[in-house]
Structure formats: structure tokens, C-alpha cells
Amino acid sequence: MFNQQTCFILKKNIFYLIIIIVSTSFAQQRKGQLHLSNATQHDLHVSFGINVLLNQSTYFQQLMESDSEFRSIVEHYNIELQKDIQISEEHLLLMEENAIKLRGNSEAVRKLRNIFKIKIDNPTNSKLLEIGIALEKLDIVEYCCLTSLEPTKPPVDIPPTTSNFESIQTYIQSNPGVNMQYAWNLGLNGQNIKLRDVEYGFNKNHEELASINTSLASGMTISSSASQDYTEHGTAVCGILYAHKGNYGVSGLAHGAQELVLFPEWQQSGYNRINAVSQSINNSTLGDVIVYEMQVSAFSSTDYVMAEYNQVVWDLTKAATDAGITVVAAAGNGAVNIDSSNFAGYISRGDSGAIIVGAGTADTNHDKLSYSTYGSRVDLQAWGENVRSIGKLGLFYILIGNDFNQSYLTFTGTSSATPIVASCAAVLQSYYFSLTNTYLTSQQLRDIMKETGIEQGNVSFGSIGPIPNMEAAVQRVFNESLEVNLVEKFKFQIYPNPISNQFTIISSDLISNDAILEIYTSLGQIIYTSNLPMDKNVDVSQLSSGVYFVKVSEMGKSFTQKMIKN
């Protein structure tokens, strides 16, 4: 006989077990989300379950021999399977290694090997939908996904002399802006970070982009069918991210980044969003920032939501963020509530790791703009109006000397908000790397910006999250770096502490004169750097009273101590 306490414990454990089973099955249910958009042509992708172990050279034969129902569908429709995610095996193995280190498992990366495109003769929409429904009945299939093959609308100094417009880029300044100026004042502007933009095109010859390290991805082209409204969208995005900082025009928020590369969805060979995203990931690694300047129609031609609503894009994104690549994506301009029952399937997939950005007002209210998609999956916001950038798009632009390559505009939408947040992520990542020689994950950057951001005002019309506050975020990154530096270190003491005008570094570890000594303010601003003096004595008589941090670095190791100056 069980006593009353034992019965209670058993009932409680069974209850929790049921919750876990139900929650797990719900979170993993990827079927039943097939739908056609308004496009006249689609691709159909099939994802086989992660437990279906496929030899990558003989996968088709394996599937035909192992599953008679699959073989029957293949023979009935004369199906071929085609590898469509063109990420090299070498890069997938690197991503797996990084994912194991960062997330504890590599399942999201391994899953990419099991996603294929369906090839048939006369691929009409109705036939592809029919095949998708049939395949989703099989146990070996995780999901099928229809992807539009028609472009979705984007979510929107040479003589004569161009005026300096930085003063009207007020989103650079403090609230209601993101206060990127604070980071710039500390010398932080995205150094050593590589930026990637996935969309339609850009004007490399613009005076703000021509002399800096911007490029089209190697081996890719921009479709000649893409109108100016599509290609100049990318020019405006690049301007916010990376425009040359000089004495003319605008300044990119992350203008110190190593490079910016465009991965076009619409090439001369045709429109293929999956390929563009795949190639951006194939050419990215730890610390890189990929910007999704894309949206997708969910059920109608105007209910635009984030690109990862597409199941294959979601899987690609999850694999990238698990492997340490940061993804920042537009929420979309569809005024859609992502928490409505229509999107239960999307929400049940869980967290892709991407930073999803909504569009807010350009004032201290930080309210949601009417057209922005919103809900619990939208993490952060930035200005969706009055954003000054470059390019010739829409109605609100000027041409200097009537020159297309000297065009400046007012940019709007989740399109303008997304590169603002992406720039914040890049600058914070750069700063963290300079302090620790390691990178933050996409999820960690997202948490830092959310937790230190300025809260949204009126949320009654839908949540789009806070707007980044770079002053608070930079301080948080500095604090985070102190904990990391405790992992691999040599210890030292500051003597005396508190100090008056001079202190001595005392350590039981051998520290050479090649070691670097840095002193930071309590806000994380570096104010002193030099090689460690031979006698280990440091004169700080010029410092005012207050709290500081002293960091000593050598051979990949570092340690930081708090110092109080009387």
C-alpha cells in the first residue's frame, strides 16, 4: 500500500510527465502549416525528421528502399529530390562544432542536411500542394513547406559638395534615439564585425558606399528585372548600417565594421530566397551579423510577417544562431498579431534565436506604428519613421546635383528599424570581443538589448518590445565581460586599494612586460592603455576620485580588478 504522501508525489510526477510529453509534442509539431501564397509559382521543400539518418550521397535510394509509402508517392508524381541548401559540408561541420560549444547540441545544424526541394514535371501550385499534403502523412517527414518564387515587396562625396546630414540623423542620439553617439564617443563603431544583408540589391556606386568595403556576394548577381523600388531599398539599409562617416552626407551606425556583403534574393537566374539565406550563412561564422530585410505574406497579399514564418527559413535561422551567428530580422509591415491562433504553428516551433524588430514612433513615447507586425515574438523596436539614409526610394528624397549616386532619403517601416537594431548588435558584439576575445550569441545580444532598452509606451495596440539604449547596453556588456574574464585568467592584486596616486600590480603568476594594462571607468570607457611597466608600478595621479577597473591581458588570458581612487 502507498501512503498518502507517496500517492501525492506519484500523482504530481505523472502530472508533470504528461505536461512534458504534451509540451514536447506540441513544440515539435511542424506539420499542417502548408499554404499557398498569392504567387503563381512556388517551390516545395520537404524536411525529413532528424532521426532519419541519411547518407548524403545515396539519400534518395535509401528513402525509396526503406519506406514503401514514400516510394509510392515518388513513383506516382515522378518526384526527384534536390539538395537546395547550398551550405558546404565543411561549413556545416564548423557550425556543428560551434553549436555544441554554445548550445550543447548540434541538432538544428544537422537538420539542414535533411531538407530537400521537390522536383516534378509541370509543377503547378495545386499539384505541389497535393504532394505536400501526401508527404506530411508519412512518419519520416517532419514538415513540407511552400515558398513563393515571386519577389515579396521589401519591408521599404563627389562633386557637387554634399552637406553633412549627420545632425538630422537624430536616431543616433539619446532618447528618443538609440544613443549610438555614446558608443562612438568611446571609440566603439563595430570594428572587426562582418555584416551581411539579405534582400534585393543596392547601389555600390553611391558616394557613401563606393570607397568602403561593401560588395555583392561572390558568384551572385542582382536581377535586371528588379525595379529601383526593390534595389534602392538595400541602398537605404546599407546607409543606416555602414555609410561612410566623414564630413558629408550621413554616417552608418556601425561604420567601423570590417565589411558589408549583400546576398540577393532575386538574381539573373531567378528568385530564390532560400538560396540567398543559405549563402549568407555559408559565408558567415562566429560573431557575424546577418540582416534579414525581408517579409513574407502569411495568408493574404498584405498580412506581412517575419521571413522565418517560412519553415525552411526558420530552420536555417535556428542553425545559424545556434552556431554563433547573429540574425536580425524585420517583423514585417502587415499589422499582424503574431500571437493570434492563426500563427499557433509558428509560435510552437519555439525560439529561432533571431532578433525580430518592429517599427516604433520617432519620439519618447516609443509606441507601435500602425503597420508594424507585433506580438510576443517581436523582441525590439526602432524608428519606423523619419530615418535619414541614402538612396532614391519613394517620394521623400533629394538628389545632390541631380546625381543618382548622391541621393538621400527619409526611410520608414520595419525596414528602417531593423538596420538600426542590427547596428546596435554589431557595435556591442565588437566591444565584447575587444574585452574577451570571444563573441556573444544572437540570443545573448537580444537579451542585453531587451533588458537595458527603453520600454515601449502604449502596449494596448500590440507589443513590439523596447528600443535599444546603447549607453546602458555598453555598460552591461562591460559587466558581462568581467565574468568571462574570470574563466581563463592569471590573478593579480592592486596594492594599495583604495589608492592615492600610484598602485602596484602584485601577482603570484609570471606576468611579462609584454602584458597590456588597461584602465576603464565604471561605465566601461577605456581611459588608459599601455604595456605593463617593468617595475609593475602605475601612476594614476591624473585620475579623479572614483571607481575604476584595471585589466591586465597577456597570451589570450586576462583578469580585471576593481580599483577605488581617493
N, C-alpha and C positions, 0 to 999 in steps of 0.2 A: 504493500500500500504506500502511495505517495502522501506525504504530509501536505498541509495546506500551502506552506511556503514553497515546497518543491513544485506543486501544481502551478502556482503563480509564476514561478521562474520559467517553467516549460511553456506555459501559455504565452508569456512575454517573448520568449525566444522564437516560438513558432510565428508569432505576430510579426516580429522584426524580419524573420526569414521570408515570410510572404511579401512584405514590403520590398525587400531587396530584390526578390525574384521578379515581382511586378515592375519595379522601377527599372531593373536592368533590361527586361524585355521591351519595355516602352521606349527606353533611351536608345535601344539598338534597332528598333523597328524603322527600316528605311523604305519599305515597300508602300505602295498605294499613293505615291506623290507624283505619278506620271500625269502630265497635262500638256496640251499643245498651246503654244502662244499664237498670236495673230500672224506670225510669219508663214510664208508659203512653203518654206523648206526648213527641215530640221535634221540634226544628227541624232542617232540613238546610241547611247552608251549603256553597257551592262557591266555591273560590278559583281564579281563572284566573291563569296564570303572569304574572309581572311583565313578560315580553316581549310579552304580548298587549296591544297598545295600544288602549284603548277610549275612544271618545268618550262622555263620561258622560251625554249626553242621548239617544244613539241606540245604546247598547251592545248592546241585545237584537237589534236589526235587524242590526247588524254581525256578531254571532256567528252568527245564523241564515244570513246570506248567505255567510259565509266558511268555514263548516265544516258539511259535509253530514251528518256523523255526529252532531254536536250537534243539528242541526235535526231529524234523525230521532228522537232521544231526546225532544226537546221536544214534537214532534207526537204521539208515542206516548203520553206521560203527560200531555199538555196542561199543560205547565210554564209558569209565569211566573217571572221573576227580579225580586226586590225588593231595593232598597237597604236594608240593615238596620243598617249602621254609620252612625249619625246624628252624624257629625262634620262641621261646616260646611267648605265649600271654603276659606274664608278661614283657618280654623284649621289645616287641612291644609297650606296653603301656608306658614303661620308655622312649623309643625312641620318641614316640609321644610327651610326655611331654617336652623332651629336644628340639625337633624340633619347638614346639610352642614358647618356650622361645628364641631360637636362630634365627629362620627364620620366625616366625609369623604364620605358619600353619604347619599341620602335614600330608598333602595330600600324600607326597612321601612315608611316612611310612605306612599310611593306605592302599595305593595301593598294598602293598605286600600281603595283605590278599586276593586279587582278582586274584592272579596268580596261575594257576594250570597246572599240567602235564597231557597230553592226554595219556590214556592207551587203547590200542586196541590189538586184536589178530593179529599176523603176521605184526608187524609194519615196513613195507618196507619204504624206502625213498620216493618212488613215492606216496604211499598211505598217508603218513604223510603230504607231500607237498599238496596233493589234499585236505585233511581235513583242513589244514591251510588256503588255498585259500577260501574254502567254509565258514569257520568260520569268516574270515575277511569281508565277505559280510554282516554280522549281525551288527545292530546298537549297540547291547550290548557289542560287542567285541572291545577292543581298539587296540590290535595287536595280531599276532601269531609269534612265534619265534622258529626256528630250531637250536638246539645246538648239535654239534658233540659229539658222545660218544667214540671217539678215541682221545688219547692224542695228543695235538698240541706240536710241538717241542718248548722247552723253549727258550725265547729270549736270550741265552747262559750264658806244657813242661815236656816230659817224656824222658828217656834215648834213644838214644844218644842226647846230647845237641843240641838244635836248635838255630841258630844265631838270633839276633834281626834284623828283616827286616823292622822295622818301618821307618827307614831312606829312604827306597826306596818306601814307600807309599807317593809319592810326591803329590798326590791329597789331602793330609791332609794340606799341606802348602798353603801359599798365592799364588796369581795368577801366574801360570795358575790353581792352585788348588782352593778349596773352603775355605781355611783358617780356617779349624776346629781347628788348633793349637791355634788360638786367643781365641776361646771359652774355650778350655782346660786350657789355662793359667789363665782364670777367674774362673776355677773350674766348668765349665759347660760341662756335658757329657751325658745328657739325664736322670738324676736322676728322679725316680718315674714314668717314662713313660713306658707303656706296648707296646711291638712290636708284630705284627702278620705278618707272611709270608705265602702267598697262592701260592703254587706250588706243586712239586712232592715229595721231600724228602730231607734229609740232614744226615750227619754223626755226630750223637750226641757224638760219642766216639773220635772225633778229639781232639787233645791236646789243641786246642784253645777254645773248646766248652764244654768239659767234666766236668769241675769244676765250670761252671757258670750256671745261671738259664735259660737254654734252654730246651725245651721239645716238644714232639709231642702232639697235642691236645688230650684231654681225649676222649676215645672211638673211636679214629680214627686210621687207620693203613696205612702203606706205602706198595704199591703193590710189591710183589716179581717179577712181570713182568717188573717193571720199571728199565731200564738199568742204569748203572753207569752214562751215559751221562745225564740222567734225574735227578737222585738223587743227584749227586755231584754238580749240578747247584745250588741247595739250600745250600749246604755247602759253596760255594763261596759267595753267597749272605749274609748268616749269618756272614761270616767272615768280610765283609765290615761293616755290621751293628753293630756287637756285640762281635767280637772276644775279648778274654781275653787281657787286657792291662797289660803286665808285662815286664820282661826282656828278653823275647824270642818271636820269630815269629812276627805276625802282631798285630795291635791294631784296634778294631772296633771303628768306628767314634762315636757311641752312646753307648760306653762300660759301661756307668753308668746306663743304663736303668734297670727297675725293672725285666723284663723278656722278653724272645723271644719265641713265640709258633708257631709251624708250623702246617698249616691246609692243608693236602694233597688233591690234586685233584684226584689222582689215588690211590684208596685203594684196599685191597684184594677183596672187594665186587664189584669192577668195577670202571670205570672212571666217575666222576660226578663233573664238575666244579661248577655248581650251588650250590650243597651241600657244597662244600668247602668254597665258598664265604659266603653262608648263615651262616655256623658255625662260621666263623671268626667274622661276625657281631654279632651273638648271644652271643659271648664271649667277646665283646668289649663294651666300654661305653665312656663317655666324655673324651677327651684327648688322647685316644689310637690311635696308628698309624698302619694301615693295609697296607701292601705292596703287590701289585699285580705283581708277577713275571710271567706274562702270556701274551701271544699274541694270536690272532685268525686270521685265514685265511678269507679274505673278499670275494673274488670271485674265486681265484685260489689257488694252493697249496703253493705259495710263497709270496703272497701280504699280509704280516703280518701287522696287526694294533693292536691298544689297545683292551684289553679284553672287555671293555664296549661297543664296537661295537655291541656285542650281547645285544639284548634289555632287557632280564631279568637281566643280569649283570649290565646294566645301571640303571635299576630301583632299584636294591639292593644298588648300589653305591650312588645314589641320596638319598635314605632313610638314609643310614649310615652318609653321610656328613651333611645332614640336622639335624641329631640328635647329631652332635658334634664329630663324629668320623672322623679322618683324613685318607684319602685314597691316596696313592702314587702309580702310575701305569706306567708300561713300555709302551712307544708309539708303540713298535714293530719294528722288523728288516726287514720290507718289502719295504723300499724306496718308500713308498706310499704317495702321496699328498692327505691329508685328506680333502682339500678344493676343490677337483675335483668334477664334477657333480655326479659321482658315489656314493658319500657319502653325498649327499644333505639330505637324510632322517636322517642320523646320526646327522649331524650338526643341523638340525631343532629341534631335541629334546631339545637343549639348553645345559645348563651347569650342569653336574652331580655333580660338586663340587670337583671332584678328581683332583689331581696334576699329570698331564701327562708329562712324562720325555722322551726326545730324547737323542741321543748319539752324543757328540761333540768331537773334537780333544783335545789331551792332551797337548796343547800349548796355548800361549796367543792369538792366532787367534780365538779360540773357534768356528771353522767352523763346519758345519754339516758333519758327516761322511756319506759316500755314501749310506749305507744301512738303515739309520735311517728313519722311517716314520716321516713326518713333516706336518706343516700347522698351522692354527690359533688355533687349539685345543691343540697343544703341548705347554706346559707352560714354562718348564725349561729344561735345559740340564746339563749333567755332562759327565765326561770322558767315552768314549766308547772304549777306548784302554789303554793298559799299566797300568791297575789297578791291584795291587798286593793284593792277598787274599789267601784263603785256599781251599784245595780240590784237587782232581785228575780229571781233565777235559781237554779234548782236547790234544794238543801236548806240550804245554808250561807249564810244571810243574816239580817240583823236589820232591823227597822223602828223608827225613832225615832218615838215617839208613835203607833205603828200607822199611820204615814203612808206610802203608796206612794212619794211624792216625797221621802222621806227614808230610802231603802233602801240598805243597804250589804252587800257580799258578799265571799266568797272565790272568786276566779275561777281557772280552770285551763285546761290544754290549749295547743295551738299558738295558740289564740285569745288567751290572756293573754300568751304570749311575743311575739307579733307586734307589738302596740302598744308594748311596751317597746322593742323594737329600732327601730320606726318613730320613736319619740320621740327616741331617740339620734341617728338620721339627721337629724331636723328641727333639733335643737339644734346639731349640728355644721354643718349647712348654713347656719344662721343666723349662726353665728360666722364661718364662712369668708366669707360675703357681707359682714359688717361689716368684715372685713380687706381685701377685694379688690374689692368691688363686682361680683363675678362669682359664679357658682354651680358647685359640684361636680356631676358627673354621678352617676347612680344607681350606676354601676359603680365610680366613684372612692370614693364613700362606703362602698360594700361593701368595697372593698379596704382602706380605712383601718381600718374596724371589725374586719375579719378579722385584719389584720396586727398590730393593737395589742391585740386581745382576750385574754382568759384562756382557755387551751386547755381543751378537753373532757377529762374524766378518762378513764374506761374507754371505749375505742372498739371493743371487741370485739363489741358488740351493734349497731354501726352508727354512722356519723359524722353529727353534726349541727352541727359547727363550734364555734368559740369563742363565749363570751359577751362582749358589748362591755365595755370598760373605759374609761369616759369620761375619766378623768384622762390616760391615755396617748393616747387619740384626740384630745383637745383639743390636746395638745402637738404631735401630728403635723399637725393642721390648721394650727396656727400656723406650723410649719416649711414646710408646703406653700405657705402664703400668701407667705412671703418670696421664693420662687422666682417666683411670679406677679407680684409687685410689681416684679421686675426688668424685665419686658416693657415697661411704659409707665411712665416714671419721669422725674424730674429727679434728678440726683445731688447729694449733699452730703457733706461730711466733718464729723466731730466732732473738735474741737480743744480741748484736748489729748485724747489717748486712749491709755492709761488716764487717768482724771481723778481729781481730789480732791473738790472741792466745786462746781465750775461748769464748764460747757463752752460752746463757741460753735459755731453752725451756719455753716459756710462752703460756699458753692456758687457755681459759675460761672453757674448758671441764676438767673433772676429769681424770687425767692420773695416773695410779698406777705405783709403782716401778717394776711391772712385765712386763711393756711395753718394747719392744725391739727397740733399736735405731741403725740405720744403716747409714753409710755414703758411697756414691757412687761417683766415678769420673764422669766427663761429658761424658765419653764413656760407662758408665754403669757398671764399675768394682767396686765391693764391696771391700772397704779397711778398714772398721771399723765396728764392731758389738759388742753390749753389752746390758745389761739391763740398762734402763734409770736411771742415778744416783738419789739418794733421793733428792738432792738439785737442780736437773734439770740443773746443770752446767756441761758443757762438754769441756774438754781440747783438743784442736786440734793444739797445738803449733808445733807438729811434721809434720804437713801437709805443703806442699809447696804452694806457691801462685797459685790461680786459681779458677775455678768454680766447685762446688760440689753440690750434692743433699743429703739432710738429710731426712730420712724416719723414722717415728715412727709408730709401729704396736702394737695393743692390741685388744684381743677379736674379731678377724676377721675384725677389722677396721684398716685403715692405712691412712696416709697422708704424702705427700712429699713436701718439700720446697727447693727452690734454695738457696745456700749459696755461698758468694764470700769471699775468703780468701786473705787478703792483704799480 
